[in-house]
Amino acid sequence: MRRNYPDFAFFPPSIGPLGETSVGIWRGTICPVGPEALSLVELLDDLDHDSPVVVALGGGLLHFDACSRQHCVHDWMDRLVKPFPTFDLEVHYAGGREHPRCFIRKPTIPLTKRLHFWADGSVCPFLASGGAWSWDRHTVSEFVDHIVIWLAKWTIWDQTQHWPGRQHTGSPTYHLANIRPSEQCWCRSGRKYHKCHMQADRRVVAASVLGRPIT
C-alpha cells in the first residue's frame, strides 16, 4: 500500500475502553482519471468495454499501451465535462477474511447518486463471487486498484447517466442464478456462498413464489 499509494496515511487499529478493537484505516486522495491520461478517449472506451487499463502509481488510470482494440467514440463522452475530479477516501480493513470497505469522504455523495453503494455507504466495486479480491491472495493495495476503476466509472455515470461496462444487481434471484455454491458470497464476508447467504436467498425466492414466509 505504501509503495502503490504513497499519499495514503495509515491509522492502525486501537483498543477501546471495553476491549473492542477497531479496524485499520487508510486515508488518502485519488484522482482516478488524471490530466496525464493523454489517450482519454481510448481509456474511456476501454472502461466501457471492461478492457484492461493501467493503474499508475498513486491511483491514476492510464490507457494500456499493449491494447490492440479498435476504439470508438461514444455519444456520452460529450457529456463528460469534468473528467478529472478528486476523491478523499477511507479504506477500512480488519485484516481477516472479510473484504476491505471503502468510503468516500469528499465530495459528499447524496443518496440519490449512490449507484453501486452498499447500505453502510461503502463502495461496491465488484461482485465478490467473481474472485476479484480474496484475503489469502490479494493485498489492500490491489483492492484499492478496483476502487480507482469504480471511481472513474462512477464519475462517468454521474455526469452522463451512462454506467460504462457490466453491472450486477443485488437480488436473491440474481445471486442464485450467477453465484456458484463454492464461490465467495456476495456479502463480502469472504465465506463460500453455500456456507453464508445461499440458504437465505433461497428462502426469499421461495417466499416470493409462494406468497408467504419460508422458515
Phi, psi and omega in degrees: 000316180296328182284314185275334180227070187294340180279354179276138177255141182256133177243108187292162177300151177233161179255124182281178183296336180259013179087003180286146182249130178275172178270160172285144184230131170253132178238135180186178183242138179227136169250100190295328177235094184276165178300341179285353178282081187295324180268063188295316180299316179297319179296313180297321179294322177297320177298323181292333180256008182055036177276159181299140173229166181257129173263108184283170177303127181093348171113357179284140179272141178230153176292139182286115186300327182277005181295132180245010181290151171274111186275159180222159178263130181257151180301324183293342180297329179294339181270356179273089188268340180229079187279359188239046179286159175247153182229133171270124187240155167232127178246119182256135177208131182270353177092005182245207185291326183294141184296152169299163177229137182245131178241136175270116181269325175216136355289159176290125181265114179294159182301328182291346181245016182270070175272129183062049171243153171275166183298333180278003179092000179275160184283144176249089187278343181195164173277122189302329183294342181287352177080019180296331179214135176217138187299333183267358182231343186232163180253170175297323178301319179292328174296318180295329175305317178294325178297319180300315178296318178300317180300318178296318180292321179294322177300316177299312181297319183300324184262338186241347186065021175241122176268117182284139177086187182287153174231151177243149175259168186245027183270151175303323179298316179296316180300312182297328182280337190240348182249126176283150182305328183274355180275166179298145178291150180296340189281358178079012181289340185085355178274160177292147185303317184288346176258006184232264189259003186296315181294322178296319178296320178298320180295320180296315180295317179297320179296323180292331179282317184275341180079019178208156180298146177246123181259000000 
